[in-house]
Amino acid sequence: MGGSISLGKQLKWPDDYFSLMYSINYQRYKLNKFNYFNISGFDSGISNNLSFRLTLARSSVDQQIFPRSGSSFMLYGQFTPPYSTFNPERNYKAEPVQDQFKFIEYQKYRFNAEWYVPLTKPVGSDNKSLVLKVATKFGYIGSYNDRTTLSPFGRFELGGDGLSNFAVYDRDIISQRGYPLYYTSNPKLNPESGQPIGYQGFTIFNKYVMEVRYPFSLNPSSTIFGLAFPEAANGYRDFKDYNPFRLRRSVGLGARFYLPMFGLLGFDYGIGLDRLKPGGGLKDAAKFTFMLGFEPE
C-alpha cells in the first residue's frame, strides 16, 4: 500500500529539452509468512518506505514510437530519511531484522542513456531507414553508514522479460534477453532453503544494449519494426564484487508492433552466450520473451 506526490517542470537551461521532477513516495509493506527474501527472521512484519526522489532528464528524440534520431538521458537520486544519523549510539545490526527494517533506510541512484542514429538515407514515401539504437543503464543502492543493514526492498533483479514480480515489492526488474531471471552472481545455493545465496537482490548493476532496427510499416494505425541486438548486463552484491567488464552477453532478433487498440506488442528470441555449454545446442541457451503494453527496462 502506498502513494506518491510529484511535481515536474520543463527547463529553459541548458536547453529546452531538459526537465526536472520532484516526488515524495511512501510504501507500507505487510509481510505474512513471505519468505521470498531468504532472510532469517524476516518473513512476517511491517516495513515503511518514505523517500524523496529528484529526477533530471533530457530527451531530444524525434518521435516516441520509432525514434530515428536524437537522444534521451535520465538521472535520479532517491533518498529516505537518514534515521540512523538521528540515533548515533544505536547499533541497528544487533537488533532483530523486523526492527531493523521497520523504517527502511537507503540512498539510490539510477542513470539511463539512449542514442538513436540513422544508418541509411530515408527511402520511399514514408522515409524508411535503418536505425541504430545504443543504450546504457546503471544503478546503485546503498546505506548511509555501516551501522545499518540494507533492506531487500528497492534492490535490483536482472534477466528475463522485465515483468517478473513487477511492482509487487518495490524492486527494479532489469530485463535481459536470452537469460532467465537471475538473482546473484554467486551460483551457490543455501543448503537449507535451496535458493541462491544473495537472494536479497543486487545493489549494483550495469547494462549495455545495441539494436539495429528496420521499420516494416510506419503507418500511425500500425507501426511495425524488426530488430537485431547484442546486449550485456550483470548485477553485483557490492563494490567489492563490482566489475563493469564481467558481463553476461546475449544476441538475438525481435519485433515490435504498436497498435492503437493494444499499445505495444513485442517478442524477442535471445541467445545467452554465457549459457552455451560444450556439446550443447542453442535450445539450452536460448529464451523467447514476450512483452505487452510497454518496453521493459
Contacts in CASP RR format, 6 or more apart in sequence:
PFRMAT RR
TARGET T0000
AUTHOR 0000-0000-0000
METHOD contacts of the structure
MODEL  1
MGGSISLGKQLKWPDDYFSLMYSINYQRYKLNKFNYFNISGFDSGISNNL
SFRLTLARSSVDQQIFPRSGSSFMLYGQFTPPYSTFNPERNYKAEPVQDQ
FKFIEYQKYRFNAEWYVPLTKPVGSDNKSLVLKVATKFGYIGSYNDRTTL
SPFGRFELGGDGLSNFAVYDRDIISQRGYPLYYTSNPKLNPESGQPIGYQ
GFTIFNKYVMEVRYPFSLNPSSTIFGLAFPEAANGYRDFKDYNPFRLRRS
VGLGARFYLPMFGLLGFDYGIGLDRLKPGGGLKDAAKFTFMLGFEPE
1 27 0 8 1.000
1 28 0 8 1.000
1 30 0 8 1.000
2 25 0 8 1.000
2 26 0 8 1.000
2 27 0 8 1.000
2 28 0 8 1.000
3 25 0 8 1.000
3 26 0 8 1.000
3 27 0 8 1.000
4 23 0 8 1.000
4 24 0 8 1.000
4 25 0 8 1.000
4 26 0 8 1.000
5 23 0 8 1.000
5 24 0 8 1.000
6 21 0 8 1.000
6 22 0 8 1.000
6 23 0 8 1.000
6 24 0 8 1.000
7 21 0 8 1.000
7 22 0 8 1.000
7 23 0 8 1.000
8 19 0 8 1.000
8 20 0 8 1.000
8 21 0 8 1.000
8 22 0 8 1.000
9 19 0 8 1.000
9 20 0 8 1.000
9 21 0 8 1.000
10 16 0 8 1.000
10 18 0 8 1.000
10 19 0 8 1.000
11 18 0 8 1.000
11 19 0 8 1.000
11 20 0 8 1.000
15 58 0 8 1.000
17 58 0 8 1.000
17 59 0 8 1.000
17 60 0 8 1.000
18 56 0 8 1.000
18 57 0 8 1.000
18 58 0 8 1.000
19 56 0 8 1.000
19 57 0 8 1.000
19 58 0 8 1.000
19 59 0 8 1.000
20 54 0 8 1.000
20 55 0 8 1.000
20 56 0 8 1.000
20 57 0 8 1.000
21 53 0 8 1.000
21 54 0 8 1.000
21 55 0 8 1.000
21 57 0 8 1.000
22 52 0 8 1.000
22 53 0 8 1.000
22 54 0 8 1.000
22 55 0 8 1.000
23 52 0 8 1.000
23 53 0 8 1.000
23 55 0 8 1.000
24 50 0 8 1.000
24 51 0 8 1.000
24 52 0 8 1.000
24 53 0 8 1.000
25 49 0 8 1.000
25 50 0 8 1.000
25 51 0 8 1.000
25 52 0 8 1.000
25 53 0 8 1.000
25 78 0 8 1.000
26 48 0 8 1.000
26 49 0 8 1.000
26 50 0 8 1.000
26 51 0 8 1.000
27 48 0 8 1.000
27 49 0 8 1.000
27 153 0 8 1.000
27 170 0 8 1.000
28 46 0 8 1.000
28 47 0 8 1.000
28 48 0 8 1.000
28 49 0 8 1.000
29 46 0 8 1.000
29 47 0 8 1.000
29 48 0 8 1.000
29 49 0 8 1.000
29 153 0 8 1.000
29 169 0 8 1.000
29 170 0 8 1.000
30 45 0 8 1.000
30 46 0 8 1.000
31 42 0 8 1.000
31 43 0 8 1.000
31 44 0 8 1.000
31 45 0 8 1.000
31 46 0 8 1.000
31 47 0 8 1.000
32 44 0 8 1.000
32 45 0 8 1.000
33 43 0 8 1.000
33 44 0 8 1.000
34 43 0 8 1.000
34 44 0 8 1.000
35 43 0 8 1.000
35 193 0 8 1.000
36 169 0 8 1.000
36 199 0 8 1.000
37 43 0 8 1.000
37 152 0 8 1.000
37 199 0 8 1.000
37 200 0 8 1.000
38 190 0 8 1.000
38 193 0 8 1.000
38 195 0 8 1.000
38 198 0 8 1.000
38 199 0 8 1.000
38 200 0 8 1.000
39 97 0 8 1.000
39 152 0 8 1.000
39 200 0 8 1.000
40 97 0 8 1.000
41 96 0 8 1.000
41 97 0 8 1.000
41 98 0 8 1.000
42 97 0 8 1.000
42 98 0 8 1.000
42 101 0 8 1.000
42 152 0 8 1.000
44 98 0 8 1.000
45 98 0 8 1.000
46 102 0 8 1.000
47 101 0 8 1.000
47 102 0 8 1.000
47 103 0 8 1.000
47 104 0 8 1.000
47 151 0 8 1.000
47 153 0 8 1.000
48 102 0 8 1.000
48 103 0 8 1.000
48 104 0 8 1.000
49 80 0 8 1.000
49 104 0 8 1.000
49 153 0 8 1.000
49 170 0 8 1.000
50 80 0 8 1.000
50 81 0 8 1.000
50 103 0 8 1.000
51 78 0 8 1.000
51 79 0 8 1.000
51 80 0 8 1.000
51 106 0 8 1.000
52 78 0 8 1.000
52 79 0 8 1.000
52 80 0 8 1.000
53 76 0 8 1.000
53 77 0 8 1.000
53 78 0 8 1.000
53 79 0 8 1.000
54 76 0 8 1.000
54 77 0 8 1.000
54 78 0 8 1.000
55 74 0 8 1.000
55 75 0 8 1.000
55 76 0 8 1.000
55 77 0 8 1.000
56 74 0 8 1.000
56 75 0 8 1.000
56 76 0 8 1.000
57 72 0 8 1.000
57 73 0 8 1.000
57 74 0 8 1.000
57 75 0 8 1.000
58 71 0 8 1.000
58 72 0 8 1.000
58 73 0 8 1.000
59 71 0 8 1.000
59 72 0 8 1.000
59 73 0 8 1.000
60 70 0 8 1.000
60 71 0 8 1.000
60 72 0 8 1.000
61 67 0 8 1.000
61 69 0 8 1.000
61 70 0 8 1.000
61 71 0 8 1.000
61 72 0 8 1.000
61 114 0 8 1.000
61 116 0 8 1.000
62 68 0 8 1.000
62 69 0 8 1.000
62 70 0 8 1.000
62 116 0 8 1.000
65 223 0 8 1.000
65 258 0 8 1.000
66 131 0 8 1.000
66 213 0 8 1.000
66 215 0 8 1.000
66 218 0 8 1.000
66 223 0 8 1.000
66 225 0 8 1.000
66 258 0 8 1.000
67 116 0 8 1.000
67 131 0 8 1.000
67 133 0 8 1.000
68 116 0 8 1.000
68 118 0 8 1.000
68 129 0 8 1.000
68 131 0 8 1.000
69 116 0 8 1.000
69 117 0 8 1.000
69 118 0 8 1.000
70 115 0 8 1.000
70 116 0 8 1.000
71 113 0 8 1.000
71 114 0 8 1.000
71 115 0 8 1.000
71 116 0 8 1.000
72 112 0 8 1.000
72 113 0 8 1.000
72 114 0 8 1.000
73 111 0 8 1.000
73 112 0 8 1.000
73 113 0 8 1.000
73 114 0 8 1.000
74 110 0 8 1.000
74 111 0 8 1.000
74 112 0 8 1.000
74 113 0 8 1.000
75 109 0 8 1.000
75 110 0 8 1.000
75 111 0 8 1.000
76 109 0 8 1.000
76 110 0 8 1.000
77 107 0 8 1.000
77 108 0 8 1.000
77 109 0 8 1.000
77 110 0 8 1.000
78 106 0 8 1.000
78 107 0 8 1.000
78 108 0 8 1.000
78 109 0 8 1.000
78 110 0 8 1.000
79 106 0 8 1.000
79 107 0 8 1.000
79 108 0 8 1.000
80 103 0 8 1.000
80 104 0 8 1.000
80 105 0 8 1.000
80 106 0 8 1.000
80 107 0 8 1.000
81 103 0 8 1.000
81 105 0 8 1.000
82 105 0 8 1.000
82 144 0 8 1.000
83 103 0 8 1.000
83 105 0 8 1.000
84 90 0 8 1.000
84 92 0 8 1.000
84 105 0 8 1.000
84 144 0 8 1.000
84 145 0 8 1.000
84 147 0 8 1.000
84 148 0 8 1.000
85 144 0 8 1.000
85 145 0 8 1.000
90 147 0 8 1.000
91 147 0 8 1.000
92 99 0 8 1.000
92 100 0 8 1.000
92 147 0 8 1.000
92 148 0 8 1.000
92 149 0 8 1.000
93 100 0 8 1.000
93 147 0 8 1.000
93 148 0 8 1.000
93 149 0 8 1.000
97 149 0 8 1.000
100 148 0 8 1.000
100 149 0 8 1.000
100 151 0 8 1.000
101 149 0 8 1.000
101 151 0 8 1.000
101 153 0 8 1.000
104 151 0 8 1.000
104 153 0 8 1.000
105 143 0 8 1.000
105 144 0 8 1.000
105 148 0 8 1.000
105 151 0 8 1.000
106 141 0 8 1.000
106 142 0 8 1.000
106 143 0 8 1.000
106 144 0 8 1.000
106 150 0 8 1.000
106 151 0 8 1.000
106 154 0 8 1.000
107 141 0 8 1.000
107 142 0 8 1.000
107 143 0 8 1.000
107 144 0 8 1.000
108 139 0 8 1.000
108 140 0 8 1.000
108 141 0 8 1.000
108 142 0 8 1.000
108 154 0 8 1.000
109 138 0 8 1.000
109 139 0 8 1.000
109 140 0 8 1.000
109 141 0 8 1.000
110 137 0 8 1.000
110 138 0 8 1.000
110 139 0 8 1.000
110 172 0 8 1.000
111 136 0 8 1.000
111 137 0 8 1.000
111 138 0 8 1.000
111 139 0 8 1.000
112 135 0 8 1.000
112 136 0 8 1.000
112 137 0 8 1.000
112 297 0 8 1.000
113 135 0 8 1.000
113 136 0 8 1.000
113 137 0 8 1.000
114 133 0 8 1.000
114 134 0 8 1.000
114 135 0 8 1.000
115 133 0 8 1.000
115 134 0 8 1.000
115 135 0 8 1.000
116 131 0 8 1.000
116 132 0 8 1.000
116 133 0 8 1.000
117 131 0 8 1.000
117 132 0 8 1.000
117 134 0 8 1.000
118 129 0 8 1.000
118 130 0 8 1.000
118 131 0 8 1.000
118 132 0 8 1.000
119 129 0 8 1.000
119 130 0 8 1.000
119 131 0 8 1.000
119 132 0 8 1.000
119 212 0 8 1.000
120 129 0 8 1.000
120 130 0 8 1.000
121 129 0 8 1.000
122 128 0 8 1.000
122 129 0 8 1.000
123 129 0 8 1.000
126 215 0 8 1.000
126 218 0 8 1.000
126 219 0 8 1.000
127 218 0 8 1.000
128 214 0 8 1.000
128 215 0 8 1.000
128 218 0 8 1.000
129 215 0 8 1.000
130 212 0 8 1.000
130 213 0 8 1.000
130 214 0 8 1.000
131 212 0 8 1.000
131 213 0 8 1.000
131 214 0 8 1.000
132 210 0 8 1.000
132 211 0 8 1.000
132 212 0 8 1.000
132 213 0 8 1.000
133 209 0 8 1.000
133 210 0 8 1.000
133 211 0 8 1.000
133 212 0 8 1.000
133 213 0 8 1.000
134 209 0 8 1.000
134 210 0 8 1.000
135 207 0 8 1.000
135 208 0 8 1.000
135 209 0 8 1.000
135 210 0 8 1.000
135 211 0 8 1.000
136 206 0 8 1.000
136 207 0 8 1.000
136 208 0 8 1.000
136 209 0 8 1.000
137 174 0 8 1.000
137 205 0 8 1.000
137 206 0 8 1.000
137 207 0 8 1.000
137 297 0 8 1.000
138 205 0 8 1.000
138 206 0 8 1.000
138 207 0 8 1.000
139 156 0 8 1.000
139 172 0 8 1.000
139 204 0 8 1.000
139 205 0 8 1.000
139 206 0 8 1.000
140 203 0 8 1.000
140 204 0 8 1.000
141 150 0 8 1.000
141 154 0 8 1.000
141 155 0 8 1.000
141 156 0 8 1.000
141 203 0 8 1.000
141 204 0 8 1.000
142 150 0 8 1.000
142 203 0 8 1.000
143 149 0 8 1.000
143 150 0 8 1.000
150 203 0 8 1.000
152 169 0 8 1.000
152 200 0 8 1.000
152 201 0 8 1.000
153 169 0 8 1.000
153 170 0 8 1.000
153 171 0 8 1.000
154 170 0 8 1.000
154 171 0 8 1.000
154 172 0 8 1.000
155 171 0 8 1.000
155 172 0 8 1.000
155 200 0 8 1.000
155 201 0 8 1.000
155 202 0 8 1.000
155 203 0 8 1.000
156 171 0 8 1.000
156 172 0 8 1.000
156 173 0 8 1.000
156 174 0 8 1.000
156 201 0 8 1.000
156 202 0 8 1.000
156 203 0 8 1.000
156 204 0 8 1.000
156 205 0 8 1.000
156 235 0 8 1.000
157 164 0 8 1.000
157 165 0 8 1.000
157 171 0 8 1.000
157 172 0 8 1.000
157 173 0 8 1.000
157 174 0 8 1.000
157 181 0 8 1.000
157 182 0 8 1.000
157 183 0 8 1.000
157 201 0 8 1.000
157 202 0 8 1.000
158 173 0 8 1.000
158 174 0 8 1.000
158 175 0 8 1.000
158 176 0 8 1.000
158 179 0 8 1.000
158 181 0 8 1.000
158 182 0 8 1.000
158 202 0 8 1.000
158 205 0 8 1.000
158 207 0 8 1.000
158 233 0 8 1.000
158 234 0 8 1.000
158 235 0 8 1.000
159 173 0 8 1.000
159 174 0 8 1.000
159 175 0 8 1.000
159 176 0 8 1.000
159 178 0 8 1.000
159 179 0 8 1.000
159 180 0 8 1.000
159 181 0 8 1.000
159 182 0 8 1.000
159 233 0 8 1.000
160 175 0 8 1.000
160 176 0 8 1.000
160 177 0 8 1.000
160 178 0 8 1.000
160 179 0 8 1.000
160 180 0 8 1.000
160 181 0 8 1.000
160 287 0 8 1.000
160 289 0 8 1.000
161 175 0 8 1.000
161 289 0 8 1.000
161 290 0 8 1.000
161 291 0 8 1.000
161 296 0 8 1.000
162 173 0 8 1.000
162 174 0 8 1.000
162 175 0 8 1.000
162 181 0 8 1.000
162 296 0 8 1.000
162 297 0 8 1.000
163 173 0 8 1.000
163 175 0 8 1.000
163 291 0 8 1.000
163 296 0 8 1.000
164 173 0 8 1.000
164 181 0 8 1.000
165 171 0 8 1.000
165 173 0 8 1.000
166 173 0 8 1.000
171 201 0 8 1.000
172 297 0 8 1.000
173 181 0 8 1.000
173 296 0 8 1.000
173 297 0 8 1.000
174 205 0 8 1.000
174 207 0 8 1.000
174 233 0 8 1.000
174 297 0 8 1.000
175 289 0 8 1.000
175 296 0 8 1.000
175 297 0 8 1.000
176 207 0 8 1.000
176 231 0 8 1.000
176 233 0 8 1.000
176 248 0 8 1.000
176 250 0 8 1.000
177 229 0 8 1.000
177 231 0 8 1.000
177 250 0 8 1.000
177 252 0 8 1.000
177 268 0 8 1.000
177 270 0 8 1.000
177 287 0 8 1.000
177 289 0 8 1.000
178 250 0 8 1.000
178 252 0 8 1.000
178 268 0 8 1.000
178 270 0 8 1.000
178 271 0 8 1.000
178 272 0 8 1.000
178 275 0 8 1.000
178 285 0 8 1.000
178 286 0 8 1.000
178 287 0 8 1.000
178 289 0 8 1.000
179 248 0 8 1.000
179 250 0 8 1.000
179 272 0 8 1.000
179 275 0 8 1.000
179 287 0 8 1.000
180 287 0 8 1.000
182 196 0 8 1.000
182 248 0 8 1.000
183 196 0 8 1.000
183 198 0 8 1.000
183 199 0 8 1.000
183 201 0 8 1.000
183 202 0 8 1.000
184 196 0 8 1.000
184 197 0 8 1.000
184 198 0 8 1.000
184 199 0 8 1.000
184 201 0 8 1.000
184 202 0 8 1.000
184 237 0 8 1.000
185 202 0 8 1.000
185 234 0 8 1.000
185 235 0 8 1.000
185 236 0 8 1.000
185 237 0 8 1.000
185 241 0 8 1.000
185 246 0 8 1.000
186 196 0 8 1.000
186 197 0 8 1.000
186 198 0 8 1.000
186 237 0 8 1.000
187 196 0 8 1.000
188 196 0 8 1.000
188 197 0 8 1.000
189 195 0 8 1.000
189 196 0 8 1.000
189 197 0 8 1.000
190 196 0 8 1.000
190 197 0 8 1.000
190 199 0 8 1.000
193 199 0 8 1.000
198 237 0 8 1.000
202 235 0 8 1.000
202 236 0 8 1.000
202 237 0 8 1.000
203 236 0 8 1.000
203 237 0 8 1.000
203 238 0 8 1.000
204 235 0 8 1.000
204 236 0 8 1.000
204 237 0 8 1.000
204 238 0 8 1.000
204 239 0 8 1.000
204 241 0 8 1.000
204 242 0 8 1.000
205 233 0 8 1.000
205 234 0 8 1.000
205 235 0 8 1.000
205 236 0 8 1.000
206 233 0 8 1.000
206 234 0 8 1.000
206 235 0 8 1.000
206 244 0 8 1.000
206 247 0 8 1.000
207 231 0 8 1.000
207 232 0 8 1.000
207 233 0 8 1.000
208 231 0 8 1.000
208 232 0 8 1.000
208 233 0 8 1.000
208 247 0 8 1.000
209 229 0 8 1.000
209 231 0 8 1.000
210 229 0 8 1.000
210 230 0 8 1.000
210 231 0 8 1.000
211 227 0 8 1.000
211 228 0 8 1.000
211 229 0 8 1.000
212 227 0 8 1.000
212 228 0 8 1.000
212 229 0 8 1.000
213 225 0 8 1.000
213 226 0 8 1.000
213 227 0 8 1.000
214 225 0 8 1.000
214 226 0 8 1.000
214 227 0 8 1.000
215 223 0 8 1.000
215 224 0 8 1.000
215 225 0 8 1.000
215 226 0 8 1.000
216 224 0 8 1.000
216 225 0 8 1.000
216 226 0 8 1.000
217 223 0 8 1.000
217 224 0 8 1.000
217 225 0 8 1.000
220 260 0 8 1.000
221 259 0 8 1.000
221 260 0 8 1.000
222 257 0 8 1.000
222 258 0 8 1.000
222 259 0 8 1.000
223 256 0 8 1.000
223 257 0 8 1.000
223 258 0 8 1.000
224 255 0 8 1.000
224 256 0 8 1.000
224 257 0 8 1.000
224 258 0 8 1.000
225 255 0 8 1.000
225 256 0 8 1.000
226 253 0 8 1.000
226 254 0 8 1.000
226 255 0 8 1.000
226 256 0 8 1.000
227 253 0 8 1.000
227 254 0 8 1.000
227 255 0 8 1.000
227 256 0 8 1.000
228 251 0 8 1.000
228 252 0 8 1.000
228 253 0 8 1.000
228 254 0 8 1.000
229 251 0 8 1.000
229 252 0 8 1.000
229 253 0 8 1.000
229 254 0 8 1.000
229 268 0 8 1.000
230 249 0 8 1.000
230 250 0 8 1.000
230 251 0 8 1.000
230 252 0 8 1.000
231 249 0 8 1.000
231 250 0 8 1.000
231 251 0 8 1.000
232 247 0 8 1.000
232 248 0 8 1.000
232 249 0 8 1.000
232 250 0 8 1.000
233 247 0 8 1.000
233 248 0 8 1.000
234 246 0 8 1.000
234 247 0 8 1.000
234 248 0 8 1.000
236 242 0 8 1.000
236 243 0 8 1.000
248 272 0 8 1.000
248 274 0 8 1.000
249 272 0 8 1.000
249 273 0 8 1.000
249 274 0 8 1.000
250 270 0 8 1.000
250 271 0 8 1.000
250 272 0 8 1.000
250 273 0 8 1.000
251 270 0 8 1.000
251 271 0 8 1.000
251 272 0 8 1.000
251 273 0 8 1.000
252 268 0 8 1.000
252 269 0 8 1.000
252 270 0 8 1.000
252 271 0 8 1.000
253 268 0 8 1.000
253 269 0 8 1.000
253 270 0 8 1.000
254 266 0 8 1.000
254 267 0 8 1.000
254 268 0 8 1.000
254 269 0 8 1.000
255 266 0 8 1.000
255 267 0 8 1.000
256 264 0 8 1.000
256 265 0 8 1.000
256 266 0 8 1.000
256 295 0 8 1.000
257 264 0 8 1.000
257 265 0 8 1.000
257 266 0 8 1.000
258 264 0 8 1.000
258 265 0 8 1.000
259 265 0 8 1.000
262 292 0 8 1.000
262 293 0 8 1.000
263 293 0 8 1.000
264 291 0 8 1.000
264 292 0 8 1.000
264 293 0 8 1.000
264 294 0 8 1.000
264 295 0 8 1.000
265 291 0 8 1.000
265 292 0 8 1.000
265 293 0 8 1.000
266 290 0 8 1.000
266 291 0 8 1.000
266 292 0 8 1.000
267 288 0 8 1.000
267 289 0 8 1.000
267 290 0 8 1.000
267 291 0 8 1.000
268 288 0 8 1.000
268 289 0 8 1.000
268 291 0 8 1.000
269 286 0 8 1.000
269 287 0 8 1.000
269 288 0 8 1.000
270 286 0 8 1.000
270 287 0 8 1.000
270 288 0 8 1.000
270 289 0 8 1.000
271 282 0 8 1.000
271 285 0 8 1.000
271 286 0 8 1.000
272 285 0 8 1.000
272 286 0 8 1.000
272 287 0 8 1.000
273 285 0 8 1.000
275 284 0 8 1.000
275 285 0 8 1.000
276 282 0 8 1.000
276 284 0 8 1.000
276 285 0 8 1.000
277 284 0 8 1.000
277 285 0 8 1.000
END
